[in-house]
Amino acid sequence: MIQGDIAAANASFIHVQIYDQQNIFDQANFGHPYRPTRSSFLFVKKGRLRVREQINEFEIIENSIFLIDVKYVYEIIEITPDAELRLLSYDRNFLETSSFKLHRLKVYRDLKTQLQRNFHLTQSEIDIFWTNVESLGYYLKNFNDVEYGQYIIENYFNIILYHLVSVATPRNEESINQMTSQQKITYKFVMLVSDHYLETKSVQFYADSLQLSIRHLSSVVKETSGKTPNEIINEFIFNEAKAQLSTTTIPIKQLASKLNFSDQYAFAHFFKKHQSISPTQYRGMFKL
């Protein structure tokens, strides 16, 4: 892992980290769900991964970039031995304190609203990203020895971010234009669930937010996704529960409250219905 402490204008220290295929599991535990604490860009130069992101599963092949968002739960299902990766992880505060922040925050928001998460590039395109990530890594590693290191790091990050948005935005617009009106409703519903599933399980809340009746929302979501709104909401909650149980020692009673269950017994019943074992038994499968 390459790590640097960037001194911002307010004298706080903001972290940017780069992981490779040897230490990526310091950030992402293999084989069980986890919630990332930082947004990241995953660059895959060689090999292949299968990654589950909440209710979706992605195959990420060579010459690809995958966007990782802190609001989702992830699980690395498979990674080939020949994989060559770089994971660029950054603190959101970095965007808010470094130079050019106003324009860059808009670009960041544009990137966060991307419909598409996985981008396959040409060999030459991925080579450009790879070179810039490697250069950023050099300055992070040698930050204390390089004059104006903070500004060099900021500008390399700018290059990567702007270049990524220039690739992602046209593809996102193309994907949206190809969606039917029903698919757009389902997409908006899933985005709302990803933002609010820790606050409410009420389908009525999501229907009201989309200015639709529950009946219409349920019909559209079922037709386009094969799942009911309740099933999608429960899947988000279940994945969050697995991530918390497998990576933290938070008491189950506290976790039940965090996930908006009336008590730990209601949570245990919900979990066992989906996993066939209790939350305690599931947690026992992992070394914490």
Secondary structure, DSSP 8 states (H G I E B T S, - for coil): -EEEEEE-TTS-EEEEEEEETTTGGGTS-BTS-B--SSEEEEEEEESEEEEEETTEEEEEESSEEEEE-TTS-EEEEEE-TT-EEEEEEE-HHHHHHSTTHHHHHHHHHHHHT-S--EEE--HHHHHHHHHHHHHHHHHHHTGGGSTTHHHHHHHHHHHHHHHHHHHHHHHHHHHHHTS-HHHHHHHHHHHHHHHHTTT---HHHHHHHTT--HHHHHHHHHHHHSS-HHHHHHHHHHHHHHHHHHH----HHHHHHHTT-SSHHHHHHHHHHHHSS-HHHHHTTS--
